[in-house]
Amino acid sequence: MSVTVRAATADDASALHDVAAATFALACPPGTTQADINDFVSTHLSIERFAQYLSDADRELFVAVDGDFLGYTMLVYAEPSDADVAAALTVRPTVELSKVYVLPSQHGAGVSSALMAATMDAAHGRGVAAVWLGVNQENGRANRFYEKHGFQVVGTKKFLVGDQWHDDYTRERVF
């Protein structure tokens, strides 16, 4: 079956949670406790939170499907609230690429690239000048992927999981 990327709908909240629960740990640096990962997922990636995200006019979510859900992305159309991010970005208006997650079984199969292309097309279509994201500095696979897709390191920021602050790169792709 071929992969389709489409806008997520309110009916997708449960499937989005399932993919998030299966993939969030992949973005965490070594040493992140399972308890902290579980807490983050239940607090920020629950079915209820995805329902909120899907009803928020300032967010746009996309899913990759082939009958099953394979991955998702989320854009957040808002000025960055993190002072380090706001200072690092080079152009405005901008949008945050808040989430890019694909099931491990799909890594290297083109699903991530298809999701990225559709997500960048949507952001560009809304008239932003750039897209930014935060990615853990120790996540080599994700950093290589983002660099391949035109995201350059423009700064650093902190990201809290549980009670541990992690070091992230702030990456930006200018259109």
C-alpha positions in Angstrom: 0.0 0.0 0.0 1.3 3.5 -0.7 1.8 6.2 1.9 -0.6 9.2 1.9 0.0 12.4 3.8 -3.2 14.3 4.8 -4.4 16.9 7.3 -5.3 15.3 10.6 -8.9 15.4 11.7 -10.6 15.3 15.1 -11.2 11.6 14.6 -7.4 11.0 14.6 -6.7 12.0 18.2 -6.4 8.4 19.5 -4.2 7.3 16.6 -2.0 10.3 17.1 -1.6 9.5 20.7 -0.6 5.9 19.9 2.1 7.0 17.4 3.3 9.6 19.9 3.5 7.0 22.7 5.5 4.7 20.5 7.9 7.3 19.2 8.5 10.0 21.8 11.3 8.1 23.6 13.3 8.0 20.3 13.8 11.8 20.6 15.0 11.7 24.2 18.7 11.6 25.0 20.2 8.6 26.7 19.6 8.7 30.4 16.0 10.0 30.2 14.0 7.8 32.6 11.1 5.8 31.5 9.0 7.5 34.2 9.8 10.9 32.8 9.0 9.8 29.2 5.7 8.3 30.4 4.8 11.5 32.3 5.6 13.6 29.2 3.4 11.4 27.0 0.5 11.4 29.4 0.8 15.2 30.0 1.5 16.5 26.5 0.7 13.7 24.1 -2.5 12.2 25.5 -5.7 11.6 23.4 -7.2 14.7 25.2 -4.2 16.9 24.4 -4.3 15.8 20.7 -8.0 16.6 20.6 -7.1 20.1 21.9 -4.3 20.5 19.4 -6.7 19.5 16.6 -9.2 22.1 17.6 -6.7 24.9 17.9 -6.8 27.2 14.9 -3.1 28.1 15.5 -2.0 24.4 15.0 -1.9 22.3 11.9 -1.3 18.5 12.1 -0.5 16.1 9.3 -0.5 12.3 9.3 1.1 9.7 7.1 -1.0 6.7 6.6 -1.0 3.5 4.5 -4.2 2.1 6.1 -2.3 2.3 9.4 -1.0 5.5 11.0 2.8 5.7 10.4 3.7 9.2 11.6 2.7 12.8 12.1 3.8 16.4 12.2 2.5 19.5 14.0 2.9 23.1 13.1 2.3 25.9 15.7 1.6 29.3 14.2 2.7 31.6 17.0 5.6 33.8 18.0 8.1 31.7 20.0 7.6 32.1 23.7 11.1 30.9 24.5 13.4 33.9 24.7 16.5 31.9 23.5 14.5 30.7 20.4 13.0 34.2 19.7 16.5 35.7 19.8 18.1 33.0 17.6 15.6 33.1 14.7 16.6 35.2 11.7 13.3 36.1 10.0 9.6 36.6 10.7 6.9 35.5 10.4 7.8 32.0 11.5 6.1 28.8 12.5 7.3 26.1 14.8 7.6 22.6 13.5 6.7 21.2 17.0 6.6 17.5 16.2 7.9 15.1 13.6 7.5 11.5 14.6 7.5 8.3 12.5 7.2 4.8 13.7 10.6 3.1 13.9 9.5 0.4 11.4 9.2 3.2 8.8 12.6 4.8 9.3 14.4 5.0 6.0 11.2 4.2 4.0 10.5 7.8 2.8 7.6 8.4 5.2 9.5 11.2 7.1 10.4 12.9 3.9 6.9 12.7 2.6 5.6 14.2 5.8 8.2 16.9 5.8 7.4 17.9 2.2 3.7 18.2 2.9 4.3 20.1 6.1 6.7 22.6 4.5 4.3 23.1 1.6 1.5 23.9 4.1 3.7 26.3 6.1 4.9 28.1 2.9 1.3 28.3 1.7 0.3 30.2 4.9 2.9 32.8 4.0 5.5 32.3 6.7 9.1 33.3 5.9 10.6 30.4 7.9 10.0 27.3 9.9 11.9 26.5 13.2 12.2 23.5 15.4 14.0 22.3 18.5 15.9 19.0 18.4 18.0 17.3 21.1 21.7 17.9 20.4 22.4 14.2 21.0 19.8 13.0 18.5 22.2 12.4 15.5 19.6 10.7 13.3 17.1 13.6 13.6 19.8 16.3 13.2 21.0 14.7 10.0 17.4 14.5 8.7 16.7 18.1 9.5 19.9 19.3 7.9 19.1 17.3 4.8 15.8 19.1 4.7 17.4 22.6 4.9 17.2 23.3 8.6 20.3 25.1 9.9 21.4 25.4 13.5 20.8 29.0 14.6 20.9 28.7 18.4 20.3 26.5 21.4 17.5 26.1 23.9 16.5 23.9 26.9 13.7 21.3 26.8 12.2 19.9 30.0 11.3 16.2 30.3 10.3 15.3 33.8 12.7 17.2 36.1 15.6 17.1 33.6 16.5 19.9 31.3 18.0 18.8 28.0 20.1 20.7 25.5 18.4 21.2 22.1 19.5 22.9 19.0 17.2 25.5 17.5 17.1 24.9 13.8 15.6 27.2 11.2 14.7 26.7 7.5 14.1 30.0 5.6 12.0 29.9 2.5 
